[in-house]
């Protein structure tokens, strides 16, 4: 089975926005955004994803990536 990889750190770097600044724009705590940035979450609300996409002027596909390499190895 593949897995979803979060690329929030890459998009934030491309947009030159800090965790604190994104947290303020999105209304999500630094701790929760940090977990998203490092991929240590198992779920994300659509409302949070929408707010992040609006703040970063990006699409969900810029932040989320599906890796099926584990499936191909079997």
N, C-alpha and C positions, 0 to 999 in steps of 0.2 A: 504494500500500500504506500502511496506517495504521501507527501506532507506539504503543508502550506508554510511558506517562508515569508516573514515580514521584512520588507525593505524600507521601513520608515527611516532608519538612520541614513540611508543613501539619499532619499528624497529630501530630508532635512538638510543634509550637507549641500546638496545641489541648490537649495533655496536659501542657504546661509541663514538658517533660523535656529535659534537655541531651543533647548528643551523647555526652559522657563517661558520664553516668548510663545511657543506653540501651546503650552499649557494654559496660558492666559487667554489666548485666542479661542481655544477649543472648549475650555471649561472643564478640563480633566486634570487631575492632580499630577504633579511631577513624577510621583512614584509609579502611578499607573502608566503614564506615557513612557517612562524609563523601561518598564516591563515590556511594553509593546516594542520599543526600540531594540531591545535585546532578544526579542522573540520568546519571552518567558510567560506567554499567556496562552490560553487554550480557546478563548472566544473573544469576539469583539462585537459590540452592538452596532447595528447599522447607523444609528444616530451619531455615534462616535466616529465611525468611518466617514460619514457624510461631513461632519464638522472638520475632521482632519483634511479631507480632500478640498473643502472650501478654503481653509486656512492656507494650505500649501498650493492651491491652484493646480490640482492634479487629479488623476483618475484612480479608482480603486486598484486597477491593474498595475499602477506605478508603485503601489505599496505592498500588494499581495502577489506572491508568485507560487505556482504549483510545481513542485519537484517530484517527478515520478521516477527518478533514477533508481530508487529502491525497488520499484516494480520490475524494472528492466533487468536487474541483477539476478532475479530468481529464475 
